[in-house]
Amino acid sequence: MAKVLVIEDEELMIKALEFRLKKDGYDVQLARDGAQGIEILDNNTFDLVITDIMMPFVSGLEVVSYIKSHPIMKDTPVIVLSSIGLERVVMEAFELGVDDFITKPFNLGELVIRVKKFVRQRDVFN
């Protein structure tokens, strides 16, 4: 069972993501801000990370930078969710190594298709 970390500060969004991903067979762990996300990442490995950008304490872009600069986690796929669709934010996310960027609001079914794609690719390369 693939392990997915969801880092999101909006309660309704985190519940919707958790419900849908668990329904589709993923082992889901939750963090409600970037600092908690990094703490969880320090003690676990994941097949995929989904993170919001705008969060208290540590931003999603800081989380991405942390993951992509870490020798063990650097190949972990990261999907960024954000209501900020500004080109500079999107470009910064991809420069930091994000694998995908989805602008809120989005379709949960589309997100799950992208999650499956990255988990499948990771399985092929590992």
Backbone as CSV, one residue per row, in Angstrom:
resi,resn,N_x,N_y,N_z,CA_x,CA_y,CA_z,C_x,C_y,C_z
1,MET,0.843,-1.177,0.000,0.000,0.000,0.000,0.891,1.245,0.000
2,ALA,0.691,2.126,-0.953,1.500,3.332,-1.072,1.175,4.314,0.049
3,LYS,2.233,4.929,0.597,2.080,5.897,1.682,2.108,7.316,1.123
4,VAL,1.083,8.105,1.498,0.956,9.480,1.031,0.872,10.408,2.239
5,LEU,1.683,11.463,2.235,1.602,12.499,3.262,0.865,13.686,2.667
6,VAL,-0.194,14.130,3.344,-0.949,15.311,2.922,-0.672,16.412,3.944
7,ILE,-0.140,17.544,3.451,0.142,18.697,4.308,-0.791,19.822,3.863
8,GLU,-1.757,20.135,4.704,-2.822,21.080,4.332,-3.390,21.684,5.602
9,ASP,-3.633,22.995,5.602,-4.153,23.644,6.803,-5.656,23.885,6.781
10,GLU,-6.308,23.687,5.653,-7.761,23.856,5.584,-8.429,22.537,5.961
11,GLU,-9.210,22.549,7.040,-9.774,21.319,7.589,-10.670,20.577,6.597
12,LEU,-11.544,21.287,5.893,-12.421,20.617,4.923,-11.622,19.971,3.797
13,MET,-10.592,20.661,3.346,-9.755,20.133,2.261,-9.003,18.889,2.730
14,ILE,-8.443,18.939,3.924,-7.664,17.792,4.410,-8.564,16.576,4.618
15,LYS,-9.783,16.797,5.099,-10.727,15.686,5.291,-11.142,15.084,3.949
16,ALA,-11.400,15.940,2.958,-11.784,15.451,1.628,-10.646,14.648,1.003
17,LEU,-9.416,15.154,1.100,-8.261,14.450,0.542,-8.046,13.116,1.255
18,GLU,-8.129,13.134,2.578,-7.945,11.905,3.353,-8.994,10.861,2.962
19,PHE,-10.250,11.268,2.912,-11.329,10.335,2.578,-11.113,9.719,1.199
20,ARG,-10.847,10.556,0.211,-10.723,10.062,-1.162,-9.499,9.165,-1.342
21,LEU,-8.359,9.576,-0.779,-7.145,8.784,-0.936,-7.257,7.444,-0.201
22,LYS,-7.844,7.446,0.996,-8.028,6.182,1.720,-8.991,5.272,0.966
23,LYS,-10.048,5.868,0.412,-11.028,5.104,-0.367,-10.354,4.423,-1.560
24,ASP,-9.342,5.084,-2.118,-8.630,4.533,-3.269,-7.447,3.645,-2.866
25,GLY,-7.352,3.323,-1.564,-6.382,2.334,-1.123,-5.036,2.850,-0.672
26,TYR,-4.904,4.139,-0.419,-3.629,4.695,0.023,-3.564,4.765,1.547
27,ASP,-2.370,4.583,2.080,-2.099,4.789,3.501,-1.798,6.277,3.642
28,VAL,-2.686,7.021,4.294,-2.604,8.485,4.332,-2.213,8.957,5.720
29,GLN,-1.215,9.835,5.748,-0.845,10.505,6.993,-1.070,11.999,6.778
30,LEU,-1.487,12.706,7.836,-1.868,14.108,7.723,-0.984,15.014,8.560
31,ALA,-0.711,16.194,8.007,-0.054,17.271,8.744,-0.862,18.532,8.481
32,ARG,-1.102,19.313,9.521,-1.959,20.485,9.383,-1.195,21.793,9.206
33,ASP,0.130,21.710,9.089,0.954,22.868,8.725,2.317,22.350,8.270
34,GLY,3.106,23.229,7.683,4.390,22.819,7.128,5.376,22.320,8.170
35,ALA,5.380,22.933,9.356,6.304,22.500,10.406,5.990,21.069,10.837
36,GLN,4.711,20.769,11.006,4.305,19.407,11.367,4.650,18.448,10.225
37,GLY,4.500,18.904,8.987,4.850,18.083,7.831,6.313,17.691,7.830
38,ILE,7.189,18.654,8.104,8.630,18.372,8.140,8.958,17.416,9.289
39,GLU,8.311,17.610,10.416,8.520,16.714,11.556,8.141,15.275,11.190
40,ILE,7.020,15.110,10.504,6.583,13.773,10.076,7.555,13.203,9.042
41,LEU,8.021,14.039,8.119,8.973,13.594,7.090,10.289,13.122,7.707
42,ASP,10.687,13.736,8.818,11.936,13.347,9.479,11.880,11.925,10.050
43,ASN,10.663,11.431,10.298,10.521,10.135,10.962,9.870,9.054,10.100
44,ASN,9.563,9.355,8.837,8.851,8.419,7.966,9.300,8.583,6.521
45,THR,9.032,7.562,5.722,9.241,7.690,4.284,7.873,7.592,3.606
46,PHE,7.744,8.278,2.481,6.480,8.316,1.761,6.719,8.072,0.280
47,ASP,5.680,7.558,-0.376,5.729,7.360,-1.820,5.341,8.628,-2.562
48,LEU,4.670,9.552,-1.861,4.210,10.800,-2.477,3.857,11.785,-1.371
49,VAL,4.106,13.075,-1.632,3.716,14.136,-0.712,2.826,15.116,-1.472
50,ILE,1.709,15.476,-0.859,0.819,16.509,-1.384,0.856,17.644,-0.384
51,THR,1.183,18.851,-0.832,1.263,19.975,0.094,0.608,21.225,-0.472
52,ASP,-0.010,21.974,0.415,-0.516,23.298,0.095,0.688,24.243,0.108
53,ILE,0.539,25.447,-0.427,1.626,26.430,-0.371,1.456,27.352,0.832
54,MET,0.294,27.974,0.929,0.055,28.967,1.979,-0.377,28.275,3.263
55,MET,0.574,28.152,4.217,0.284,27.514,5.504,1.032,28.256,6.603
56,PRO,0.554,28.126,7.834,1.263,28.760,8.952,2.593,28.065,9.247
57,PHE,3.497,28.798,9.843,4.797,28.344,10.345,5.805,28.072,9.237
58,VAL,5.533,27.113,8.382,6.442,26.761,7.283,5.595,26.634,6.023
59,SER,5.984,27.336,4.962,5.196,27.302,3.729,5.415,25.996,2.975
60,GLY,4.513,25.726,2.049,4.649,24.547,1.212,5.909,24.580,0.366
61,LEU,6.304,25.776,-0.075,7.538,25.875,-0.867,8.758,25.527,-0.014
62,GLU,8.731,25.885,1.260,9.821,25.497,2.157,9.828,23.978,2.361
63,VAL,8.659,23.387,2.435,8.558,21.923,2.554,9.152,21.262,1.313
64,VAL,8.793,21.777,0.138,9.326,21.234,-1.116,10.847,21.339,-1.130
65,SER,11.366,22.494,-0.759,12.811,22.693,-0.722,13.474,21.696,0.225
66,TYR,12.860,21.475,1.367,13.379,20.524,2.353,13.431,19.108,1.764
67,ILE,12.336,18.692,1.134,12.269,17.343,0.555,13.300,17.180,-0.557
68,LYS,13.337,18.127,-1.475,14.175,17.982,-2.672,15.666,18.168,-2.386
69,SER,16.007,18.763,-1.221,17.426,18.904,-0.873,17.904,17.793,0.069
70,HIS,16.992,16.919,0.470,17.318,15.829,1.385,17.794,14.615,0.583
71,PRO,18.968,14.048,0.910,19.508,12.941,0.104,18.599,11.716,-0.005
72,ILE,17.851,11.410,1.036,16.996,10.222,1.006,15.642,10.516,0.368
73,MET,15.118,11.713,0.576,13.766,12.051,0.099,13.731,12.720,-1.265
74,LYS,14.866,13.100,-1.791,14.881,13.970,-2.979,14.108,13.429,-4.185
75,ASP,13.954,12.127,-4.283,13.224,11.541,-5.407,11.740,11.307,-5.114
76,THR,11.291,11.689,-3.928,9.877,11.543,-3.573,9.053,12.533,-4.388
77,PRO,8.065,12.063,-5.138,7.228,12.983,-5.912,6.431,13.912,-4.994
78,VAL,6.311,15.170,-5.412,5.572,16.168,-4.646,4.560,16.844,-5.563
79,ILE,3.311,16.857,-5.117,2.249,17.597,-5.801,1.892,18.786,-4.918
80,VAL,1.918,19.976,-5.503,1.555,21.185,-4.773,0.125,21.568,-5.138
81,LEU,-0.660,21.871,-4.105,-2.010,22.393,-4.281,-1.981,23.846,-3.838
82,SER,-2.609,24.724,-4.598,-2.622,26.113,-4.168,-3.744,26.892,-4.805
83,SER,-4.279,27.821,-4.039,-5.255,28.748,-4.605,-4.523,29.913,-5.270
84,ILE,-3.211,29.966,-5.079,-2.390,30.999,-5.713,-1.897,30.453,-7.047
85,GLY,-2.455,30.964,-8.124,-2.050,30.484,-9.435,-1.104,31.450,-10.137
86,LEU,-0.468,32.334,-9.367,0.444,33.311,-9.966,1.607,32.608,-10.655
87,GLU,1.939,33.104,-11.838,2.990,32.459,-12.621,4.296,32.358,-11.850
88,ARG,4.673,33.392,-11.110,5.954,33.365,-10.380,5.952,32.286,-9.296
89,VAL,4.798,32.047,-8.657,4.692,31.023,-7.619,4.798,29.633,-8.254
90,VAL,4.107,29.460,-9.366,4.166,28.185,-10.086,5.601,27.916,-10.543
91,MET,6.241,28.933,-11.112,7.631,28.777,-11.595,8.578,28.453,-10.433
92,GLU,8.417,29.146,-9.310,9.269,28.879,-8.149,9.094,27.441,-7.664
93,ALA,7.851,26.974,-7.630,7.577,25.597,-7.206,8.305,24.601,-8.110
94,PHE,8.201,24.796,-9.428,8.866,23.872,-10.352,10.389,23.992,-10.278
95,GLU,10.906,25.198,-10.054,12.353,25.366,-9.891,12.865,24.629,-8.656
96,LEU,12.023,24.538,-7.625,12.403,23.812,-6.412,12.311,22.295,-6.587
97,GLY,11.668,21.861,-7.671,11.623,20.428,-7.960,10.272,19.772,-7.835
98,VAL,9.204,20.570,-7.706,7.850,20.016,-7.621,7.565,19.186,-8.873
99,ASP,6.838,18.105,-8.692,6.505,17.235,-9.814,5.204,17.626,-10.497
100,ASP,4.308,18.275,-9.750,3.032,18.701,-10.323,2.471,19.846,-9.493
101,PHE,1.659,20.692,-10.119,1.060,21.855,-9.470,-0.409,21.879,-9.854
102,ILE,-1.280,21.862,-8.861,-2.716,21.878,-9.119,-3.317,23.100,-8.441
103,THR,-4.043,23.891,-9.207,-4.661,25.094,-8.673,-6.028,24.760,-8.084
104,LYS,-6.271,25.262,-6.863,-7.567,25.102,-6.208,-8.555,26.088,-6.823
105,PRO,-9.806,25.759,-6.903,-10.412,24.464,-6.620,-10.063,23.463,-7.720
106,PHE,-10.087,22.198,-7.388,-9.732,21.153,-8.338,-10.673,19.974,-8.157
107,ASN,-10.605,19.054,-9.092,-11.423,17.848,-9.075,-10.643,16.745,-8.358
108,LEU,-11.233,16.163,-7.304,-10.550,15.104,-6.550,-10.202,13.907,-7.427
109,GLY,-11.072,13.587,-8.380,-10.797,12.477,-9.292,-9.542,12.723,-10.111
110,GLU,-9.366,13.953,-10.569,-8.161,14.305,-11.337,-6.918,14.190,-10.456
111,LEU,-7.013,14.634,-9.219,-5.879,14.524,-8.304,-5.494,13.062,-8.105
112,VAL,-6.474,12.201,-7.901,-6.200,10.776,-7.682,-5.521,10.153,-8.902
113,ILE,-5.914,10.555,-10.101,-5.262,10.061,-11.321,-3.792,10.461,-11.323
114,ARG,-3.520,11.692,-10.928,-2.123,12.153,-10.876,-1.340,11.415,-9.792
115,VAL,-1.971,11.194,-8.643,-1.321,10.435,-7.562,-0.963,9.037,-8.058
116,LYS,-1.912,8.361,-8.694,-1.664,7.012,-9.218,-0.498,7.013,-10.198
117,LYS,-0.447,8.006,-11.063,0.627,8.113,-12.054,1.992,8.197,-11.366
118,PHE,2.117,9.074,-10.373,3.412,9.245,-9.713,3.793,8.024,-8.875
119,VAL,2.831,7.414,-8.209,3.124,6.226,-7.411,3.559,5.081,-8.325
120,ARG,2.871,4.929,-9.456,3.223,3.888,-10.424,4.639,4.126,-10.982
121,GLN,4.953,5.382,-11.323,6.291,5.698,-11.828,7.353,5.389,-10.774
122,ARG,7.047,5.716,-9.543,8.005,5.468,-8.456,8.232,3.970,-8.283
123,ASP,7.163,3.180,-8.404,7.289,1.721,-8.297,8.165,1.162,-9.419
124,VAL,8.043,1.716,-10.598,8.815,1.240,-11.754,10.295,1.527,-11.557
125,PHE,10.633,2.709,-10.993,12.026,3.100,-10.855,12.678,2.594,-9.588
126,ASN,11.919,2.019,-8.669,12.514,1.511,-7.415,12.644,0.010,-7.410
